[in-house]
Amino acid sequence: MKGLLLAGGHGTRLRPLTFSGNKHMIPIANEPMLFFGLRHLAEGGLSDVAVILGPLHEGIEEALGDGSSFGVRITYIHQGDPKGLAHAVLCARDFLGKEPFVMYLGDNMLQEGTRSFIQQFQENPCDAVVGVTPVSNPSSYGIAEMDGDRLVSIVEKPTVPRSNLALIGVYVFSPRIHPIIENLKPSRRGELEITDAIWKLHEEQRTVRVRRVLGWWKDTGRPEDLLEANDLVLNTMHTSCFTNQGTTSSGAKLHGLVRLGRGSFVASTAQIDGPAVIGNDVRIEGSVHLGPNVSIGNRCTLGRGSSVQRSIVMEDAVIEGSVTLSDCIIGRNARILAEADRTVHLSCIVGDSTRIRFAGT
């Protein structure tokens, strides 16, 4: 069995980015979200994985390398023009050959991983296992309508949804999916839809099993989803992941689960409330308050009097002065300076290398 990890935008409608590079490389708990999907494929027992690169793929090959650090062999395949998820499978046809495969969308965050999907596929002969979970906004997803365990319909982003069971972007397919995709016609969105391919598989009386996922799942299409995914990962990480490899001055207060990276420093009057993940070579100065639910990237500086709660702060960012950040995503090498006499409260997205200065009054 082989794996497909989709990274870099595979549909015709690309979401705008506030940050340079690829959305899949935005850190969740200080790791690019793409790492989570690759690990899940490796943990499922897959050794050969094709990473399908869409038009937005900057930094992916450099970060993943040949896959050896994840225990897999990576083959990179460029999709070219983004024509949908089924088109990405079509581009990987030679790589996949006649083997079954797992398809994993790189902008998904899934607690359960792939092992249970693969096990169900292997123990109960079928041509597809499709993961679903209830959502509050079904018009934004591919939706499966069920009658008990029987699949009734599957529609991509229906105007009038007949169910709230969204496809989560993890699939296991037999090679029988390939001739269907090869003869697939573009949808009204101009894409080769994987949902159409799955439904045609069902129409050919092939067995399609629908698996309701266990644990949490997040599609990270919006900034608020990224923050929620960060919350979920931080609150379900094993306690062994929270180690202190930095320097904590006497008097500093660390409450709950806190990971402090190599070369990082916490001043004596600072306070960190976990869960919190702090990278390498981070400087946390006096009277700083961090947490809970924060991820601070490598080489960041949190200046005296600053405060950060429920936020993602990427590497090399600097926050100085009486500024309180809450529900924020701060890009790489960004700088926020507050010189005002009163505390500045921000809830925002700040792009890479952005400079924000609040002058004194």
LUMKOLPA-527444 format. One record per residue (C-alpha): x, y, z. Coordinates in Angstrom, 3 decimals. Each point is the difference from the previous one (the first is absolute). Example, Ala and Ser with C-alpha at 12.3 -4.5 7.8 and 13.67 -1.06 7.14 Angstrom:
residues 2
DORO        c1        c2        c3
DORO    12.300    -4.500     7.800
DORO     1.370     3.440    -0.660
This chain:
residues 361
DORO        c1        c2        c3
DORO     0.000     0.000     0.000
DORO     1.219     3.485    -0.870
DORO    -0.828     3.480     1.217
DORO    -0.953     3.302    -1.618
DORO     0.478     3.193     1.973
DORO    -1.500     3.032    -1.714
DORO     1.801     3.273     0.644
DORO    -0.079     3.380    -1.627
DORO    -3.533     0.686    -1.275
DORO    -1.655    -2.523    -2.330
DORO    -3.285     1.707    -0.843
DORO    -0.663     2.858    -2.371
DORO    -1.003     2.318     2.847
DORO     3.044     0.856     2.050
DORO    -0.431     1.714     3.330
DORO     2.060     3.182     0.369
DORO     2.972    -0.217     2.339
DORO     1.214     2.569     2.483
DORO     3.320    -1.780     0.347
DORO     2.758    -0.793    -2.450
DORO     0.355    -3.581    -1.142
DORO    -2.628    -2.697     0.320
DORO    -2.961    -0.125     2.382
DORO     0.833    -3.606     0.800
DORO     3.268     1.220     1.538
DORO    -1.711     2.211     2.595
DORO     1.052    -1.383     3.388
DORO    -2.412    -1.773     2.311
DORO     1.613    -0.526     3.430
DORO     3.199     1.218    -1.707
DORO    -0.031    -2.610    -2.755
DORO    -1.166     0.499    -3.605
DORO    -3.439    -1.525    -0.298
DORO     1.198    -2.120    -2.941
DORO     2.235    -1.927     2.424
DORO    -3.067    -1.355     1.804
DORO    -1.429    -1.567    -3.166
DORO     3.324    -1.527    -1.009
DORO     0.444    -1.515     3.452
DORO    -3.514    -1.436    -0.108
DORO     0.792    -1.719    -3.294
DORO     3.236    -1.401     1.451
DORO    -1.784    -1.170     3.166
DORO    -2.489    -1.813    -2.232
DORO     2.854    -2.169    -1.250
DORO     0.540     1.703    -3.360
DORO     3.584     0.280    -1.200
DORO    -0.500     1.604    -3.443
DORO    -1.735     3.380    -0.119
DORO    -0.515     2.370    -2.911
DORO    -0.286     3.648     0.979
DORO    -2.166     1.681    -2.616
DORO     1.128     3.602    -0.443
DORO    -2.481     2.572    -1.204
DORO     0.878     3.522    -1.102
DORO     0.742     1.135     3.573
DORO     2.818    -2.271     1.120
DORO     2.792     2.281     1.184
DORO     2.107    -1.562     2.753
DORO    -1.675    -3.427    -0.017
DORO     2.785    -2.003    -1.635
DORO     2.619     1.679     2.200
DORO    -1.989    -0.807     3.156
DORO    -0.946    -3.606    -0.800
DORO     3.153    -1.025    -1.852
DORO     0.088    -3.614    -1.120
DORO    -2.340    -1.025     2.822
DORO     2.588    -2.024     1.915
DORO    -0.457     2.063     3.173
DORO    -3.669    -1.087    -0.046
DORO     0.736    -3.628    -0.834
DORO    -1.278     0.157    -3.600
DORO     1.297     0.445    -3.553
DORO    -1.413     3.110    -1.650
DORO    -0.611     0.467    -3.709
DORO    -0.911     3.565    -1.008
DORO    -2.569     0.421    -2.764
DORO    -0.917     3.396    -1.440
DORO    -3.672     0.232    -0.859
DORO     0.354     3.078    -2.179
DORO    -3.301     1.793    -0.541
DORO    -2.271    -0.725     2.972
DORO    -2.999    -1.905    -1.324
DORO    -1.367    -1.660     3.110
DORO     0.774    -2.837     2.396
DORO    -0.769    -2.782    -2.474
DORO     2.375     1.675    -2.454
DORO     2.738    -0.252     2.639
DORO    -0.598    -3.769     0.126
DORO     0.154    -0.096    -3.795
DORO     3.409     1.696     0.100
DORO     1.269    -2.719     2.365
DORO    -1.240    -2.912    -2.141
DORO     3.456    -1.316    -0.924
DORO     1.202     0.221     3.598
DORO    -3.013    -1.865     1.370
DORO     0.025    -2.808    -2.539
DORO    -2.365    -2.823     0.943
DORO     0.262     0.428     3.758
DORO    -2.695     1.302     2.353
DORO     0.815     3.368     1.499
DORO    -0.854     2.489     2.737
DORO    -0.795     3.568    -1.081
DORO     0.529     2.661     2.659
DORO    -0.733     3.718    -0.427
DORO     2.826     2.015     1.512
DORO    -2.174     2.749     1.475
DORO    -1.878    -2.455     2.231
DORO     0.779    -0.471     3.667
DORO    -1.211    -3.390     1.157
DORO     0.541    -1.480     3.453
DORO    -0.791    -3.573    -1.001
DORO     2.605    -0.366    -2.752
DORO    -0.203    -2.559    -2.830
DORO     0.589    -3.336     1.716
DORO    -3.678    -0.733     0.684
DORO    -0.951     0.846    -3.604
DORO     2.631    -2.368    -1.365
DORO    -1.026    -2.736     2.418
DORO    -3.648     0.282    -1.033
DORO     0.975    -0.137    -3.688
DORO     2.137    -3.107     0.510
DORO    -2.355    -1.917     2.295
DORO    -3.212     0.728    -1.912
DORO     0.612    -0.338    -3.764
DORO    -1.181     3.116    -1.805
DORO     1.064     2.547    -2.605
DORO    -0.110     3.094     2.193
DORO    -0.079     1.108     3.620
DORO    -1.166     3.584     0.420
DORO     0.279     1.964     3.238
DORO    -2.863     2.269     1.108
DORO    -0.910     2.107     3.008
DORO    -2.962     2.287     0.859
DORO     0.491     3.718    -0.762
DORO    -2.056     3.112     0.629
DORO     0.459     1.436    -3.537
DORO    -0.510    -2.923    -2.410
DORO    -0.275     2.210    -3.107
DORO     3.758     0.574     0.256
DORO     0.979    -3.669    -0.334
DORO    -0.498    -3.183    -1.931
DORO    -2.990    -1.598     1.754
DORO    -0.971    -3.653     0.388
DORO    -3.654    -0.898     0.584
DORO    -0.435    -3.252     1.909
DORO    -2.815    -2.412     0.797
DORO     1.509    -1.828     2.953
DORO     3.255    -1.389    -1.396
DORO    -1.172     0.246    -3.620
DORO     1.237     2.830    -2.210
DORO    -2.946     1.808    -1.606
DORO     1.709     2.919    -1.730
DORO     3.210     1.982    -0.074
DORO     0.090     3.584    -1.262
DORO     2.739     2.642    -0.106
DORO    -1.032     3.221     1.788
DORO    -3.762    -0.436    -0.414
DORO    -2.197     3.092    -0.092
DORO    -2.669    -1.863     1.964
DORO     1.836    -2.602     2.110
DORO    -1.853    -3.207     0.779
DORO     2.396    -0.897     2.807
DORO     2.593     1.585     2.274
DORO     2.613    -2.731    -0.472
DORO     3.016     1.646    -1.597
DORO     2.778    -1.864    -1.768
DORO     3.125     0.675     2.033
DORO     2.591    -0.381    -2.745
DORO     1.348    -3.454     0.934
DORO    -0.809    -2.839    -2.404
DORO     1.197    -3.533    -0.721
DORO    -0.490    -1.187    -3.603
DORO     0.513    -3.170    -1.976
DORO     1.429     0.288    -3.548
DORO    -3.574    -0.170    -1.331
DORO    -0.245     3.755     0.571
DORO     2.469     0.727    -2.838
DORO    -2.139    -0.784    -3.082
DORO    -2.833     1.965     1.564
DORO     2.212     3.066     0.475
DORO     1.424    -0.374    -3.512
DORO    -3.518     0.326    -1.429
DORO    -1.246     2.638     2.444
DORO    -1.507     3.229    -1.351
DORO     0.644     3.388     1.678
DORO    -2.665     1.173     2.429
DORO    -1.866     3.294    -0.159
DORO     2.992     1.435     1.897
DORO     2.277    -1.102    -2.835
DORO     1.740    -2.615     2.163
DORO     0.399    -3.758    -0.025
DORO    -1.766    -0.711     3.273
DORO     1.064    -2.914     2.167
DORO    -3.591    -0.107     1.282
DORO    -1.251    -0.685    -3.546
DORO     2.542    -2.802    -0.340
DORO    -1.088    -1.582     3.284
DORO    -3.662     0.166    -0.998
DORO     0.710    -1.619    -3.388
DORO     1.857    -2.742     1.848
DORO    -3.182    -0.517     2.033
DORO    -2.153     0.032    -3.170
DORO     2.155    -2.786    -1.423
DORO    -1.098    -2.019     3.054
DORO     3.458     0.061     1.507
DORO     0.120     0.042     3.789
DORO     0.566     3.444     1.500
DORO     0.260    -0.019     3.787
DORO    -0.607     3.172     1.970
DORO     1.907     0.442     3.238
DORO    -1.085     2.479     2.645
DORO     3.271     1.281     1.433
DORO     0.914    -0.147     3.662
DORO     1.470     2.963     1.833
DORO     0.281     3.501    -1.407
DORO     0.400     1.180    -3.596
DORO     0.635     3.465    -1.392
DORO     0.047     1.378    -3.513
DORO     2.412     2.934     0.217
DORO    -1.459     2.191    -2.714
DORO    -0.501     3.063     2.213
DORO     2.204     1.762     2.576
DORO    -2.370    -0.930     2.815
DORO     0.344    -3.645    -1.050
DORO     3.791     0.237     0.292
DORO    -0.324     1.338     3.539
DORO    -2.478    -2.713     0.935
DORO     2.292    -2.657    -1.483
DORO     2.848     1.414     2.077
DORO    -2.216    -0.243     3.102
DORO    -0.949    -3.590    -0.768
DORO     3.575    -1.161    -0.592
DORO     1.372     1.763     3.080
DORO    -2.716    -1.474     2.206
DORO     0.435    -3.574    -1.266
DORO     3.809    -0.202    -0.212
DORO     1.567    -2.627     2.233
DORO     1.521     1.394     3.168
DORO     3.405    -1.363    -1.048
DORO     0.055     2.603    -2.785
DORO     0.206     2.814     2.556
DORO     3.660     0.306     0.989
DORO     2.086     2.933     1.243
DORO     3.267     0.315    -1.889
DORO     0.422     3.718     0.591
DORO     0.872     2.246     2.921
DORO    -2.663     1.066     2.488
DORO     1.013     2.715     2.440
DORO    -0.831    -0.319     3.676
DORO    -3.406     1.537     0.614
DORO    -1.409    -0.754    -3.457
DORO    -3.368    -1.760     0.174
DORO    -0.720    -2.945    -2.290
DORO    -3.436    -1.529     0.538
DORO    -1.316    -3.102    -1.716
DORO     1.603    -1.635    -3.034
DORO     2.729     2.172    -1.543
DORO     2.647    -0.935    -2.554
DORO     3.019     2.307    -0.054
DORO     2.490    -0.478    -2.816
DORO     3.802    -0.017     0.010
DORO     1.628     3.349     0.633
DORO    -3.242     1.668     1.073
DORO    -0.099     2.289     3.028
DORO    -2.791     0.920     2.412
DORO     0.561     3.037     2.249
DORO    -0.740    -0.078     3.708
DORO    -3.295     1.919    -0.055
DORO    -1.472    -1.742    -3.059
DORO    -2.942    -2.398     0.165
DORO    -0.909    -2.808    -2.413
DORO    -3.295    -1.880     0.270
DORO    -0.190    -3.255    -1.897
DORO    -0.653    -1.585    -2.257
DORO     2.722     1.927    -1.788
DORO     2.708    -0.931    -2.484
DORO     2.971     2.368    -0.232
DORO     2.718    -0.520    -2.592
DORO     3.773     0.279     0.110
DORO     1.898     3.215     0.782
DORO    -3.110     1.866     1.140
DORO     0.433     2.889     2.437
DORO    -2.840     0.618     2.461
DORO     0.702     3.123     1.999
DORO    -1.304     1.293     3.328
DORO    -3.713     0.391     0.714
DORO    -0.926    -1.946    -3.135
DORO    -3.103    -2.200     0.243
DORO    -0.409    -2.858    -2.481
DORO    -2.818    -2.489    -0.330
DORO    -1.975    -1.993     0.117
DORO    -0.125    -1.538    -3.490
DORO     2.969     1.756    -1.574
DORO     2.649    -1.107    -2.485
DORO     3.094     2.190    -0.210
DORO     2.427    -0.677    -2.858
DORO     3.788    -0.088     0.058
DORO     1.996     3.174     0.684
DORO    -2.977     2.111     1.045
DORO     0.295     2.814     2.541
DORO    -2.786     0.824     2.446
DORO     0.905     3.377     1.476
DORO    -0.690     1.232     3.492
DORO    -3.679     0.472     0.812
DORO    -1.375    -1.835    -3.054
DORO    -2.676    -2.687     0.239
DORO    -1.059    -2.757    -2.409
DORO    -2.986    -2.342     0.395
DORO    -1.469    -2.576    -2.419
DORO     2.217     0.968    -2.905
DORO     2.519    -1.276    -2.520
DORO     3.184     2.071    -0.183
DORO     2.351    -1.084    -2.784
DORO     3.786     0.028     0.046
DORO     2.080     3.179     0.349
DORO    -2.989     2.131     1.050
DORO     0.537     2.789     2.549
DORO    -2.695     1.331     2.343
DORO     0.985     2.939     2.184
DORO    -1.751     2.302     2.451
DORO    -3.399    -0.049     1.662
DORO    -1.837    -2.028    -2.618
DORO    -2.404    -2.887     0.637
DORO    -0.558    -2.454    -2.836
DORO    -2.979    -2.354     0.076
DORO    -1.255    -2.254    -2.821
DORO     2.819     1.176    -2.256
DORO     2.158    -1.506    -2.724
DORO     3.286     1.882    -0.272
DORO     2.130    -0.630    -3.076
DORO     3.710    -0.662    -0.294
DORO     2.320     2.926     0.713
DORO    -2.944     2.246     0.927
DORO     0.500     2.732     2.590
DORO    -2.595     1.600     2.256
DORO     1.113     2.935     2.123
DORO    -2.291     1.790     2.462
DORO     1.262     3.294     1.396
DORO    -3.424     1.146     1.210
DORO    -0.581     0.904     3.639
DORO    -2.807    -2.542     0.208
DORO    -0.100    -3.682    -0.941
DORO    -0.856    -0.704    -3.626
DORO    -2.318    -2.988    -0.530
DORO     0.150    -1.788    -3.355
DORO    -1.855    -2.906    -1.566
DORO     1.256    -0.217    -3.562
DORO     2.077    -1.635    -2.731
DORO     3.397     1.569    -0.677
DORO     1.816    -1.026    -3.171
DORO     3.648    -0.905    -0.393
DORO     2.517     2.849     0.450
DORO    -2.771     2.452     0.944
DORO     0.846     2.913     2.301
DORO    -2.664     1.453     2.340
DORO     0.790     2.868     2.359
DORO    -2.337     1.625     2.506
DORO     1.408     3.391     0.919
DORO    -0.221     1.439     3.497
DORO    -2.689     2.494     0.920
